[in-house]
Amino acid sequence: MSKQTAPAETPPVKVGKDLLRIAFVLVLGTFMATLDATIVNVGIDTLAGEFDADVGDIQWVGTAYLLAVVTAVPASGWLADRFGGRRVWLAAVALFLAGSALCALSWSATSLIVFRVVQGLGGGLLPPTGQALLARIAGPSRIGKVISVVAVVPLLSPVFGPVAGGALLSVASWEWLFLVNLPIGAVAMLLARRYVPVVPPASKGVPFDVRGALLLSPGLAALVYGLTEAADGHRLPAVLGAGAGALMLVAFVVHGLRTRGTPLIDPRLFARPPFGPAALALLVLGASVFGTAFLLPLYLQTGEGLSAWEAGLMMAPQGVGAAAGSVLVTRTVSAVSPRALVVSGVGLVLAGTVPFTQLDHGLPDAAMLASLVVRGFGMAMISAPLMNIVYSRMESAHVARASGALNMLNTVGGSLGTAALAVVLQSRLDARHQDVTAAFSDTFWWVVGLGLLAAAGTTRLPGTHAVRRA
């Protein structure tokens, strides 16, 4: 077993302007990475025309980014432990910006897809590294005050991404879907160098888990690829991809339990309360958030005949609800039982999802918009308290890897949930003889089922604010 150096602690920054400023700087990186996962979707048709490519081929612009993110997230914990969170975060921003610039300079669909991989590798490192860095800077007793600032961004991005993409394409060329990241990233790097303190690496002597990396990241990518191909009706690639991915993930779990070193993500974390229930809830939340962000705009365009811009605007109330919910969580997260917040949030998400199962009964626009506000409010009550529960009880040496695991599950939940719901939607379209509204109504029942699964996991969360940090 490799010798592990005890982490040198950084004195927590007091809650106030300094800590909120640090949180704002770090959230810029998360904002870029999560927004870029959806902002390009609205420009798929434009990109297909620009590069004279089939829509099926150009869809890989989104899929390649997603697969790169899934590949990068598991390594974030080791990188932050080895080189320090601030250094890794700055390097990830630089890589993301380089990928963005290259995407804008693309000369073909193939080159754009390749450059999206570069962009995704940087983007996959930003959310987990930023969260882990903020958790160590704030300290366990203060993280609840600021984590909602970071946690709300992934909830807003799937909502505002299509709106931002539509707005950009209405006034500028397709290159600006990527160039928009450059000024944001440049400001983030300048502010980080000035305001974000250096946090000592948690462990310099732990070797990289090469075998785990060769199993986990490709396994996740293969599984996502398989489900994506299944949604497109490609059976053989779907079976091969999903089967290979599942086998590699099983092999990773066996490796993680048997290795004497430090695995890329320790499977034992999931048996350590409250990490296991929190991980399940975040996995399902990712599937619900991104799944609905996929289903509802698609229904509004195919079933209601709205444009991409109009469909994006219809999704905006969910972002409004999420923003309002984050304000409530920021004010109450330290006083109210974390389990009560999360369970209430899951209940609101369920309440806001059930109306969409009635699309075939003529759901009024007002009811749809109100449901989205309720869903957004509930989602904000889930993610921030969950992260607060985990980070406030996790030993400092494990924060970076726990952050990587939680972000991986949220990302994987989003990608797998979207792909799985696409398969369900296609099967319901076939069963309903292409009755679009009825097929979407049926599919939203699966989203409700995901919410019930999350609710089952949240009942095992702790109901107190006890802090346990070795």
N, C-alpha and C positions, 0 to 999 in steps of 0.2 A: 504494500500500500504506500502511496506517495505521501510524503510529509506535507502537512497542510499548515500554512502560517495563519495564526489567529488574526482576525481582521482588526485593523486600527480604526477605532470609532471617531467619527466627526461630531463635534458638539452640535446638537440640534439647533437649527435656526429658530428664533422665537416667531410665534404666529403673529403676523402683522404684514406690513407692506413688503418687507424683504422676502418673506416666504411666499406670499401671493405672487410677487414678481417672478420668483424662480419658477413657480408652478405655471405661470403664463408663458414664460420662455419655453419650458419643456413641452407645453401643450401645443405650441406651434408645430413641432415636429410630428406629433400625433395627428394634428389637423391635416397636414400635407399628405401624410401616408394614407390615412383613412379616406380622405376626400378623393384622392386620386384613384382609389379602387372603384369609385362609382361615377366620377365626373366624365370619364371617357365613354361610358356606356351610351350616352345620348348622342355621341358623335360617330357611332359605328357605321351608319349609312353613309355619312360624309367621308369617312376614311375609306370605305369600300369603293366609293366613286373616285376618290383622289388617286388611289393606287390600282384601280382597275382590278379589284379582287372580289371574289364571291363573299357574301355576308358570312357564310360558314367558315371561310378561312380567316376573315378579319376578326371574327369573334375571339380568336386566339390572342388578340391584343389585350383583352380582359383576362382571359384564362391564364396566359403566361405570367401576367403580373401577380395574380392570385397564387399560382403555384410557387413563384419565387418567394412571396411573403411567407407561405407555409414552410418553405425550405429554410428560410433564414431565422424564423422565430426561435426554434429550439436551441440554437447556438448562442442566443443573446445572453443567457445567464452565465455561461462559461466565459464569454468575452468580457462581460462587465466585471466578473470576479478576477479575471486575469489582468486586464489592462486598466480597469477603473471605469465607472459608469460615464463620467463626463467625457473622457477621451473617446470611448466607443460611440457615444451619442453624437459627438461632433463628426466623427468619421462616417457615421451612418447618414447624417445630413449631407455631407459632401458627396457620398456615393449616390444618394437619391437625386441630388441636383445634377450630377454628371449624367445620370441616366435620363433625367428630364430634358437636358440640353440635347443629348444624342437623339432622343425620340423626336424632338422638334426638327432635327436635321435629317430624319429618315428619308431614304430615296425609294423604298419599296416596302411592301407589307412584311416581307421577311426581316428586313433590317429593323423595322419598327417593333416587331415581336421580340427580337433579340435584345433590343435596347430596353424594352419593358421589363425583361428579366433583370437587367442591371438595376433599373429603378426599383423593382420589387424587392431585391435583396437588401437595398438600403432602407426601403420603407418597412420591411418586416422587422428590422432591428429597433426602429424608433419608439413605438409604443411601450414594449416591455422594458427597454433600457431607461426610458424617461420615467416610467412609473417606479421602477426599482430605485433609481437615483433620487427621486423625490421622497420616497419612503425612508431612505437612509438619512437624507438631509433633515427631514421634518422630525424624525424620531417616532417611536410607537405611540406616544400619548398625543401627538399633534397631527398625525396623518389624516385623521378623520375630518379635520378642518379644511384640508386642501384637496383631498383625493377626488371630491366631486367635480372640481375644476377640470381634472384630467379625464375622469370617467365619462363625463357627458359628451365629450367630443366624438367618440365612435358612434354614439347614438344619433348625433346631428348629421354626421357626414353622409350616411345613406339617404337622408332626406334632402339635404341641400346640394348634394353632388349633381343630380340631374338638373336642378334649377340653375346651378352655376354653369354647367356645361352648355345648357340651352342658351343662357344669356351670352356666354362667350362667343358661341357660334353665330349668334344673331348680329354681332358687331365686328367680329374678327375672323381670321382664318383658323384652320384646324390646329396649326402649330401652337396657338395660345392655350390649348388644352394642357400643354406641357410647360410652356414658357411661364405661365402664371405662377409656377412653383418657385422660380428663380428669385424674385424679390422677397418672397416670404422666407425662403430658406436662408438667404443672405442676411436678412435682419435677425433671424433666429440664431445664426452662428455668432454674429457680432454681440448680441445681447448675452448669449450663453458664456462667451469668453469673459464678459465683464461681470456678470452677476451670479452665475452658477458656480458654487465652490467646488474645489477638487475633493472627491471622496476617495480615500485610499482603497486599493483593490482588496476584496475580501479574502482572497487566497491566491498567492502567486505560485504555489508549488504543485497545484493539481493539474495533471496532464489532461489534454483534450481527449474526450471519449470518441475515438475514431470509429470504432465498431458501432457504437450507438448512433453516431451521426450517419453512417452508411445505411443504417436500418430505419431510423426514425424519419428523417426528412424525405428521402426517396419514397418511403412507405406512405407517408401522408400525401405526397404529391401524386403517387400512383393511384391512391384511393380516390382523391378528388378528380383526377383525370378519368378514372373509370366511371364515376357517377356522371360526370359531364358528358361523356360519350353515350351513356345510357339515356340521358335526357335528349340527346340528338338522334336517338334510335339506332346507334351503331353497336350492335349486340356483342360481336366478338371482341373489339377493343374494350368495351365496357366490362365484360367478364374477366378478360386478362388483366386489365388495370386494377379493378376492384379486388380480384383474387390475389394478385401479387402484393398489393398494398396491405391487405388484411394479414397475409402471411408474414410480411416484414414487420408489421406492428406487433404481432404476437411474439416474433423472435426478439424484438426490442425489449418487450416486457420481461421475457425470460432472461435476456442478457442483463437488464437493469437489476433484477433480483439476485442474480448470481455473481455479478462483478464485485471484486474486492476494492475497486477504485471508486471514483465518483462518477456516476452515469450522467449523461447529458441532461436528462430529466429523471429524477429518482421516482420509480413507480411507488415506492413506500410513502411518498408524500400524500398519495391519494387515500391512504389508510390512516392518516394523521389528522384528527379533527382540529379545526373546522375545515381543513383544506378540501377534503373529499366532497362534502355537500356543496361547498362554494364552487368547486370546479364543475360539478354537474349542472348547477344553476347557470353558470356563465356559458357553458357549452350550449345549453338549450336556449338561453337568451340570445346568443349569437345566431342560432338557427331561426329564431322567431323574428329578430330584427331584420336580418338580411333577407330572410325568406319572404317576409311581407313587403320589404323594399323591392323585391323582384316581382311578386305576384300582383300587387295592387296597381303599380304603373302600367304593367302589361295588360291588366284587365281594362284600365281606363282608356288605353290606346286601342285595343282590339275589340273590346265590348262596348265602349262608349264613344269611340271615334275621336278622342282628344289627341292633340299633338303632344310630343315629348315635353315641350315647355309647359303646356297646360296640365299635363299629368304630374309634372314635378311640382307645380304650384299647389296642386291638390294634396300633395304629401306634406306641405309646409306646416300644417297644424301639428303634426306629430313632433316636429322640431320645437315648436312653441311650447308644447306640453313638456318635452324633455328639459327645456331651459327652465321652465317654472318649477319642475320637480327637483332640479339640481339646486335651486335656491332654497327650497324647503329642506332638502337633505343637508345642505351646508349648515343650516341653522339648528338642526335637530339631531344630527348624527351622533353627537357626543352625549345627548341627554336621553334619547329614546332607545329602547331595546333594538339592537341591530336586526334581530330575527323579526321583530314586529314590522320594521321598515321593509325588509325584503319580502316577507309574506304578503304585506299589503300591496307592495309593488307588483308581485306576480298576480294577485287578485285583480288589480286594475288592468294589467295587460290582458288577462283573460276576458274581463268585462268589455274591453275595447276591441277584442278580436271576434267575439261571438256574433256581433251584427253583420260581419262580412260573410258569415255562412248563410245569410239571407239575401244575398245579391239577386238571386233568381226570383225573389218576391218583391222586387222593386224598392230597394233600400234608398231612401231619400238622400240627397246630397248633404243636407244639414246633419242627418244622423251619421253619415260617413265621416264628416269633418269632426264632429263631436267625439266619435269613437277614436279617431287618430289623436286628438288631444289627450284623451284618457290613456291611450296606449303609451304615448310619449311620457306623460307624467309618471306612469307606473314603471317604465323602463329606467328612468332616472333614480327611482327609489330602490332599484335592485343592484346595479353595478357598483356604485360608489360604496354603499354599506358592505357589500360582499368583499371588496378589496380592502376596506378598512378592517374588517374582521380578520382577514388573513394576515395582512401586513402588521397589525398591532400585536399579533400573537406569534409571529414567525421569528425565529432566531435570526439575528442580523446576518450571519454568514449564509443563510438560506434565502434571503429576500430576493436577490437577483434571479436565482433559478426558479423560485416560486412565481415571480412576475412573468418569466418566460413561459412557464407552464400554463398560467392562467390566460395569458394573451394568445398562446397557441390554441388552447381549447376554444376561446371565443372566436378566433379566426377560422379554425377548422369547423366549428359549429356553424358559422355563417356560410362557409363554402359548401360543406356537406349538406346543410339544411336547404340551401338554394338548389343544389343539384338534385337532391331527393324530392323536393317539392315540384321541380320541373318534370321529373319522371311521373309523379302522381298526377300532375296536371295533364300530361299527355295521355295517360291511361284513362282519365276521366273524360277527356275530349273524345277519345275513341268510344268509350262506353255510352256517352251522352250523344253520340252521333253529331259531334262538332257543335253542340249547344254550348256556346262559350260561357254564358252567364251561369248556367247550372254547373258546368265543370269547375269554374272558379269557386263557386259556393261549396262544392264538395271538397275541394282542396284546402279551403280555409278551416275545415273541421280538423285536418291534420295539424294545422298550426295551433288550434285549441288543444289538441292532444299533447303537443310539445309543451304548452303552458302547464298542463296538468302534471306532466313528468317533472318539470322544474319545481312545481309546488310540493311534490313529494320529497324532493331533496332538501328544500328549505326548512322543513320541519325539524331537521336534525342540526340546524345552526344554533350556536350559543345564544342565550337570551340576555347575557350580561356584557359589560364592558371590561371584564377582567383582562389584564395585560400579562402575557407570559412570554418574556423574551430573555433567553439565556445570553 
